Amino acid sequence: MYSVKEVMESMNLVVIGASRNPLKLGSLLLKGLEDTGFQGRIAGVNPRGGEVYGVRLYCSLEEIPFPVDLAVMLVPPKVVPAALAECARKGVKGVVISSEGFAETGEQGRQYQEEVRAILRSTGIRSFGPNTLGIVNTETGLATSYFANDDMLRPGTIGVAAQSGIFVGALLRYISSYNVLRMSKVLGLGNKVDVDESDALSYLMDDEQTRTVAMYLEDIRDGKRFVEVAKEAVKRKPVLLLKGGRTSAGARATASHTASLAVNDKILEGALHQAGVLRMRSIEELIATLIGFQCTPLPLGNRIALVTYSGAQAIMSIDAATEGGLRLADFGEETRNRLEGVIATPSKRENPVDIFPDMIAHGFEKTSSEILGALLEDEGVHGVFFISFATPEVEPYRPLVEVIRERPTKPVFFSLMGIREEVEMCRAFLEERGIPFCLFPETAVQVFCHMWRYAQTVNGSLTERWGQDDAE
């Protein structure tokens, strides 16, 4: 049996079912591979032969004059078994079955899927799908999804495994639009007739390019095996999981989406917690947590400081922090002295630090820079949340960026409110400089909680690199 690694490193690709119509999916996929600079050889298979976008279409797989590593199938389900047999004769290592109409559609589709499974087992070919957009390898430019664009193929360190075609496609386009989020490998699992979540995680765990793993699953085929793999994976890199079908209604919907079977979510939650997997509750939380891991160091403790102009947002953030096992830091004497230099009212120098109205007297930039510098140099503070307002231009935040760059040892999150256009401008400015931004500070607190939990999970290896943490 071929390995997932061998398939992901495929250099010769064929699209079975490629059309001569330039607007059909197979043709667009071939064009995409040409446009994005795939380093291997490509061809198409069409019974009538021909050419599309300068790529040769052969009448059969056997006619192709070079070895084929990977075949992408865009043919009806009833044709897939015969196509697989042809792939076996050609020595194909892996297939991406993009076609829908298998177990997710009913009994006939289930029969097709079982026939496919039997052929895969007897031949050793590895398969992604059915019902998937496939795989991406940014090291080689390999992409079996017509959704792939230049942003998605910029090499990065985030490995993704997802049980949904659109997640692998449209949503990854959105995630890749963040400058700080770049993919390493993407594995679309679909109905999981062969490669499943455990196979995918095992591969991403060993992949040197991947530093963080993000997963979207609708079921887990073999819970025991997945937990065993996850325990090993989290020793090397964070594993973030967003799972659909948490409720009974959601579980019923997954059955018609990818033929997934329901699992008891409470049991799953306990198993994931023991394994050290970080459970995400929304796409927003997943993206924010990915940004946190990409941009900031892991926290060395659970004591946080808040800088704010809004008591309400600070209170909600403190509630979220407390529920997540965090504590408000007690400031050291030197920190208190530095805060006194820019904040006149004693109560406003406490944690959370209130910059209003003193910022009017000293100026926003001086007040904020002095406070942020003092907190980052306080050994009793393990993370800072800066809650403020978006400005018409980004200049007031430039000095704060410099303060963070000079003291890059602690996580710092920004949350700015105001006019939408100004918020987005400030967000872009900060994220381009590798500083996490969350519209609401409670989300930032959730991210810190995930990072702190991961730091505790791998505490043994962290101690050598960063020193003993404070889990009090």
Stockholm file with secondary structure:
# STOCKHOLM 1.0

chainA/1-472         MYSVKEVMESMNLVVIGASRNPLKLGSLLLKGLEDTGFQGRIAGVNPRGGEVYGVRLYCSLEEIPFPVDLAVMLVPPKVVPAALAECARKGVKGVVISSEGFAETGEQGRQYQEEVRAILRSTGIRSFGPNTLGIVNTETGLATSYFANDDMLRPGTIGVAAQSGIFVGALLRYISSYNVLRMSKVLGLGNKVDVDESDALSYLMDDEQTRTVAMYLEDIRDGKRFVEVAKEAVKRKPVLLLKGGRTSAGARATASHTASLAVNDKILEGALHQAGVLRMRSIEELIATLIGFQCTPLPLGNRIALVTYSGAQAIMSIDAATEGGLRLADFGEETRNRLEGVIATPSKRENPVDIFPDMIAHGFEKTSSEILGALLEDEGVHGVFFISFATPEVEPYRPLVEVIRERPTKPVFFSLMGIREEVEMCRAFLEERGIPFCLFPETAVQVFCHMWRYAQTVNGSLTERWGQDDAE
#=GR chainA/1-472 SS CCCHHHHHTCCEEEEETCCSSTTSHHHHHHHHHHHTTCSSEEEEECTTCEEETTEEEESSGGGCSSCCSEEEECSCGGGHHHHHHHHHHHTCCEEEECCCCSGGGCHHHHHHHHHHHHHHHHHCCEEECSSCCCEEETTTTEECCTTCCTTTTSCCSEEEEESCHHIIIIIHHHHHTSTTCCEEEEEECTTCSSSCHHHHHHHHHHCTTCSEEEEEESCCSCHHHHHHHHHHHTTTSCEEEEESCCSHHHHHHHHHHHCCCCCCHHHHHHHHHHHTCEEESSHHHHHHHHHHHHHSCCCSBSEEEEEESCHHHHHHHHHHHHHTTCEECCCCHHHHHHHHTTCCSGGGGSSSEECTTHHHHHCHHHHHHHHHHHHHHCTTCCEEEEEEECCSSSGGGHHHHHHHHHSTTSCEEEEEESCHHHHHHHHHHHHHTTCCBCSSHHHHHHHHHHHHHHHHHTHHHHHHHHCCCBCC
#=GC SS_cons         CCCHHHHHTCCEEEEETCCSSTTSHHHHHHHHHHHTTCSSEEEEECTTCEEETTEEEESSGGGCSSCCSEEEECSCGGGHHHHHHHHHHHTCCEEEECCCCSGGGCHHHHHHHHHHHHHHHHHCCEEECSSCCCEEETTTTEECCTTCCTTTTSCCSEEEEESCHHIIIIIHHHHHTSTTCCEEEEEECTTCSSSCHHHHHHHHHHCTTCSEEEEEESCCSCHHHHHHHHHHHTTTSCEEEEESCCSHHHHHHHHHHHCCCCCCHHHHHHHHHHHTCEEESSHHHHHHHHHHHHHSCCCSBSEEEEEESCHHHHHHHHHHHHHTTCEECCCCHHHHHHHHTTCCSGGGGSSSEECTTHHHHHCHHHHHHHHHHHHHHCTTCCEEEEEEECCSSSGGGHHHHHHHHHSTTSCEEEEEESCHHHHHHHHHHHHHTTCCBCSSHHHHHHHHHHHHHHHHHTHHHHHHHHCCCBCC
//
